[in-house]
Amino acid sequence: MANPATPAALRTCLVATDFSKTADLAIEWAIQIAKSHDAQLLIAHTIAAPIPPEIGIDFIVPAPDLYVQQRQHAEKRLAEILA
């Protein structure tokens, strides 16, 4: 059993983002934490379904390239943050 007085090594730092200004600050903080512990940094971003479940798929049809556009935007924002 681990000694509770001994700090555990931080190997991975996970931060979630919606690419808001507040989330950008959280990413900056997570980068510093990961660097100071020589840890891997994982950044998670999810894309919400464009159709509310209660409406149903027959009501709204998203643009075919919606997810492509959202992914491109997320990749651009991530590159800006990490630059």
N, C-alpha and C positions, 0 to 999 in steps of 0.2 A: 504494500500500500504506500502511495506517495506521501511524503511528509508535507503537511499543509503549509509549513513555514517556508518551503522551497518553491520559488516561483516556477511555473511551467514555461517551457520554451514555446514561443510563438512561431509557428512554422508557416501558417497561412492566415492572411487577413482578407476577409470578404466584405465588400461594400456594395450596397445596392444604389442604383441611380435612376432618376427620371430626367436627368440632364437639366434640372432647375438650378438656379443660383445656389440654393441651399445645399442641394446634392453635390454641386461642384466643390463646395467648401468641405463637405464630408469626404469626398475623394481626395482632396489635397491633404486632409488630416490622415486618411488611411495610407496614403503614399508615404508620409513621414513616419508613421508607425511601422509600416512594413520595412522601410529602409533601416530604421533604428534597430530592428530585430533581425535583419537579414532574412526577412520572410517573403514568401510569395504573395503577390497581391492579385486577388480575383475581383473583377468588377462585373456586377450582374445588372442587366437591363432587360426588362420584359416588355412585350408589346401586347396591349390589351386587345381583345377581340372587338372588332368594330360593331358587332351586332349584340345588343342586350339579349340575354337568353330568353327573357319573357316575351320578346317580340317575335322571334323565330326567323329562320333563314329565308323564308319566302317573302318577307316584308322588305328587307334591305339587302341590296347586293353591293358589296364593296368594289371599288375600282380594282381591276385585275393586278395593277402594280402597286397597290397600297402597301403591302408588306415590303416590297422592294424599296419603295420610297422611305419607309420608316427605318429600314435597316441602313440605307445609305446615310440618312440623317444621323442615326446613332453612331455609325462609324466615323462620320465627320466630326461630331461633337467629342467623341472619345479621342480622336487624333489631336484635336485642339487642346483638350485637357492635359494630355500626356506630353505635349510639345514643350 
